[in-house]
């Protein structure tokens, strides 16, 4: 069995949202075992497990030895803030040497529980605005990491959606106020500004359940409107509902996960999470070797990737402009 397959199999064996597994690289010296926590604010579907597997593989490459100097305590929150808080308490009680987090809500849960245990985050939109760090260049506390977006992302998403579906005059932006950055406010400014410039009516769609998602999308379908998903862990976890409901109601939609397009959604615009998890491993390694998270600057994304599903476009009666198609990083046919 290949190393990546072994890691994915171990992650797939997670029970009740928690698992423990060891890291096995090829070399390293014997020393005391270091405990590494991981609080992942998404669900453990295969593509997310692959991100975590990339983190584990990179740990191995950096020399953390299975059974000799490293052990990982992994928790999945499924974008549930209550699970995040409960698991954050568990991890802090175990006194890990460092914790990897993913998503704003998971990082917020750790932030509430500890001001001393080092935390390295990924997939967080506004760490300064959320109070996780004092500033990007000098975080100043026990938390640092890697953002994956910027405030203008919602506006860019709307522009791309309007380009692929030019007839839409109304677009809803869907999010869960409990998990979205700034309870949704972080992205709304750019979304509303883009809507004004494109002569599109913006509609905010706060949701907390699948039923609410389906009701919101059905309403958009009756108005021949479009849908933009906010960069929000809840929306990522519930993207299957968004895909099926958008198809059923003939609503063109854009989300910020590549899996959205691969699973049947129309268009996505997103950073590469695998790259973020690998880069975050470097910070975990540096902290384990004695560096202070307060001195490690928060890293921002440098590249976004667009994916388009041509089959979905055809089903929606849309013709993808050649110029847009030419700039896509991935096209599903």
C-alpha positions in Angstrom: 0.0 0.0 0.0 1.3 3.4 -0.9 2.0 5.9 1.9 -0.8 8.3 0.8 -3.2 5.4 0.6 -2.3 4.3 4.1 -2.8 7.7 5.5 -6.2 8.1 3.8 -7.2 4.7 5.1 -6.3 5.7 8.6 -8.2 9.0 8.3 -11.2 7.2 6.9 -11.3 5.0 10.1 -12.1 8.0 12.2 -15.0 7.2 14.6 -17.2 9.9 16.3 -15.1 12.7 14.8 -11.9 11.8 16.6 -8.9 9.7 15.8 -5.3 9.1 16.8 -2.6 8.0 14.4 1.1 8.2 14.1 3.4 9.8 11.6 6.0 7.5 9.9 8.7 9.3 8.0 11.9 7.7 6.7 14.5 9.1 9.0 14.9 10.9 12.3 16.5 10.7 15.8 14.9 9.2 18.9 13.5 11.8 21.3 10.4 12.4 23.5 7.1 12.1 21.6 5.6 15.4 20.7 1.8 15.7 20.7 0.3 17.5 17.7 -3.4 18.3 17.8 -5.5 18.9 14.7 -9.0 20.4 14.8 -10.4 20.4 11.3 -13.6 22.5 10.9 -14.9 20.5 7.9 -16.3 17.0 7.4 -14.1 14.0 6.7 -15.1 13.5 3.1 -12.3 12.1 0.8 -11.0 15.4 -0.6 -10.7 16.9 2.9 -8.9 13.8 4.2 -6.5 14.2 1.3 -5.6 17.7 2.6 -4.9 16.3 6.1 -2.9 13.4 4.5 -0.7 16.0 2.7 -0.1 17.6 6.2 0.8 14.2 7.6 3.1 13.3 4.7 4.9 16.6 5.0 5.4 16.1 8.8 7.1 12.8 7.9 9.3 14.4 5.4 10.4 16.9 8.0 11.5 14.2 10.4 8.7 13.5 12.9 9.0 9.7 13.6 6.1 7.3 14.2 6.2 6.0 17.7 9.4 7.8 18.5 8.8 11.6 18.4 5.3 12.4 17.1 1.6 11.6 17.7 -1.4 13.3 16.2 -4.8 13.8 17.9 -7.3 14.6 15.1 -10.8 15.9 15.4 -13.4 16.8 12.8 -16.1 19.3 13.6 -18.3 19.0 10.5 -18.7 22.9 10.7 -20.6 22.4 13.9 -19.7 25.2 16.4 -20.7 23.1 19.4 -18.5 20.1 18.3 -15.7 22.6 17.7 -15.9 23.9 21.2 -16.1 20.4 22.8 -13.2 19.1 20.8 -11.2 22.3 21.5 -11.6 21.6 25.2 -10.5 18.0 24.7 -7.4 19.0 22.8 -6.3 21.7 25.2 -6.8 19.3 28.2 -4.3 17.0 26.5 -1.7 19.8 26.4 -0.4 19.3 22.9 2.8 21.0 21.8 1.0 22.6 18.9 -2.4 22.4 17.2 -3.2 22.7 13.5 -6.7 24.2 12.8 -8.7 24.6 9.7 -11.5 27.1 9.2 -12.5 30.2 11.2 -14.9 28.5 13.6 -12.4 25.8 14.6 -9.7 28.4 15.2 -12.1 30.5 17.2 -12.8 27.5 19.4 -9.1 27.0 20.1 -8.7 30.8 20.6 -11.3 30.7 23.4 -9.7 27.8 25.2 -6.0 28.7 25.2 -3.7 31.7 25.0 -0.5 29.6 25.5 -0.6 26.5 23.3 0.7 27.3 19.8 -1.9 27.2 17.1 -1.3 27.1 13.3 -4.4 27.8 11.2 -5.3 27.2 7.6 -8.5 28.2 5.7 -9.1 31.3 7.8 -10.3 34.4 6.0 -9.8 37.3 8.5 -7.5 36.3 11.4 -6.9 39.9 12.5 -10.6 40.9 12.3 -11.5 37.7 14.3 -9.0 38.7 17.0 -6.8 35.6 16.4 -3.7 37.8 15.7 -2.6 41.4 16.4 -1.4 41.8 12.8 -0.4 39.8 9.8 3.3 40.6 9.9 3.6 40.1 13.7 0.8 37.9 15.1 2.0 38.7 18.6 0.4 35.8 20.4 0.1 32.0 20.3 -1.7 31.9 16.9 -0.4 32.2 13.3 -1.0 30.5 10.0 -2.2 30.7 6.4 -5.2 32.6 5.1 -6.9 31.4 1.9 -8.9 34.3 0.7 -9.4 38.1 0.9 -12.4 40.4 1.2 -12.8 40.9 -2.5 -13.4 37.2 -3.2 -17.2 37.5 -3.0 -17.1 40.3 -5.5 -14.9 38.4 -7.9 -17.2 35.3 -7.6 -20.2 37.4 -8.5 -18.3 38.8 -11.5 -17.5 35.3 -12.8 -21.1 34.2 -12.2 -22.4 37.1 -14.2 -20.0 36.4 -17.0 -21.1 32.8 -17.3 -24.8 33.6 -16.8 -25.2 37.2 -18.2 -29.0 37.2 -18.0 -29.3 37.0 -14.2 -30.5 40.2 -12.6 -30.6 39.0 -9.0 -28.0 37.0 -7.0 -28.2 35.6 -3.5 -25.1 35.1 -1.3 -25.6 32.2 1.0 -23.9 31.7 4.3 -24.3 30.5 7.9 -23.9 33.5 10.4 -22.6 31.1 13.0 -19.6 30.0 10.9 -19.0 32.6 8.2 -16.2 35.2 8.9 -17.5 38.2 10.7 -20.9 36.5 10.8 -21.0 37.1 7.0 -19.9 40.8 7.1 -16.4 40.2 6.0 -17.4 39.4 2.4 -20.7 41.3 2.1 -19.0 44.7 1.2 -17.3 43.4 -1.9 -20.3 41.4 -2.9 -22.7 44.4 -2.7 -20.2 46.7 -4.5 -19.8 44.2 -7.4 -23.6 43.8 -7.5 -24.0 47.6 -8.0 -21.3 47.7 -10.7 -23.0 44.8 -12.6 -26.6 46.1 -12.2 -27.5 43.0 -10.2 -29.7 43.0 -7.1 -27.9 41.4 -4.1 -29.8 39.2 -1.7 -28.3 37.9 1.6 -29.3 34.4 2.4 -28.4 33.4 6.0 -29.0 29.6 6.5 -28.4 27.1 9.2 -29.9 23.8 7.9 -30.3 21.9 4.7 -34.0 22.7 4.7 -33.2 26.4 4.8 -30.7 26.0 1.9 -33.2 24.2 -0.2 -35.9 26.9 0.5 -33.5 29.7 -0.3 -32.4 28.2 -3.6 -36.0 27.3 -4.6 -36.9 31.0 -4.2 -34.0 32.0 -6.4 -35.2 29.5 -9.0 -38.6 31.1 -9.1 -37.0 34.5 -9.9 -34.5 33.1 -12.4 -31.7 34.4 -10.1 -28.2 33.2 -9.4 -26.3 32.0 -6.3 -22.9 32.7 -4.8 -21.7 30.7 -1.8 -19.8 32.6 0.8 -16.4 31.3 1.8 -17.8 29.5 4.9 -17.1 26.1 6.4 -20.9 25.3 6.7 -21.4 26.0 3.0 -18.5 23.7 2.1 -19.9 20.9 4.3 -23.4 21.3 2.8 -22.3 21.7 -0.8 -24.1 18.5 -1.9 -27.4 20.0 -0.9 -26.5 23.2 -2.9 -25.5 21.2 -6.0 -28.7 19.1 -6.0 -31.0 22.0 -5.2 -29.3 24.3 -7.7 -29.7 21.7 -10.5 -33.3 21.0 -9.6 -34.3 24.7 -9.6 -32.1 25.7 -12.6 -30.0 28.2 -10.5 -26.5 29.0 -11.8 -24.2 28.9 -8.7 -20.6 29.5 -7.8 -18.8 28.2 -4.7 -15.3 28.5 -3.4 -14.5 24.8 -3.3 -13.0 22.9 -6.3 -15.0 19.8 -5.3 -18.2 21.8 -6.0 -17.5 21.7 -9.7 -16.2 18.1 -9.7 -19.3 17.0 -8.0 -21.7 18.7 -10.4 -21.7 22.4 -9.5 -21.3 25.0 -12.2 -18.2 27.1 -11.4 -15.7 27.6 -8.5 -13.0 30.1 -7.7 -10.6 29.0 -4.9 -7.1 28.6 -3.6 -5.4 25.2 -3.4 -6.1 23.9 0.1 -3.6 21.0 -0.3 -0.8 23.6 -0.8 -2.0 25.5 2.3 -1.9 22.4 4.5 1.6 21.5 3.3 2.8 25.0 3.9 1.2 25.0 7.4 3.3 21.9 8.2 6.4 24.0 7.9 5.2 26.3 10.7 4.2 23.3 12.9 7.7 22.0 12.4 9.4 25.3 13.2 7.3 25.7 16.4 8.2 22.1 17.5 11.8 23.1 17.0 11.5 26.1 19.3 10.3 29.1 17.3 7.6 31.3 18.6 4.3 31.7 16.7 4.2 35.3 17.7 7.2 35.9 15.4 5.9 33.9 12.4 4.0 36.2 10.0 0.6 35.2 8.7 0.9 34.1 5.1 -1.7 35.2 2.5 -2.7 33.4 -0.8 -0.9 34.1 -4.0 -3.0 32.2 -6.5 -6.6 31.4 -7.1 -7.9 28.7 -9.5 -11.1 28.6 -11.5 -13.0 25.4 -12.5 -16.0 25.1 -14.8 -18.4 22.2 -15.3 -19.5 22.3 -19.0 -22.0 19.5 -18.5 -23.7 21.6 -15.8 -23.6 24.7 -17.9 -25.4 22.8 -20.8 -28.0 21.5 -18.4 -28.7 25.1 -17.3 -28.9 26.3 -20.8 -25.7 28.4 -20.6 -23.0 28.9 -23.1 -19.6 29.4 -21.5 -17.8 32.4 -23.1 -14.6 31.2 -24.9 -12.5 33.9 -23.1 -13.7 32.6 -19.7 -13.1 29.0 -20.7 -9.6 29.8 -21.9 -8.7 31.2 -18.4 -10.1 28.2 -16.5 -7.6 26.1 -14.6 -9.9 23.0 -14.8 -12.7 22.2 -17.1 -15.1 19.2 -16.4 -16.6 17.9 -19.6 
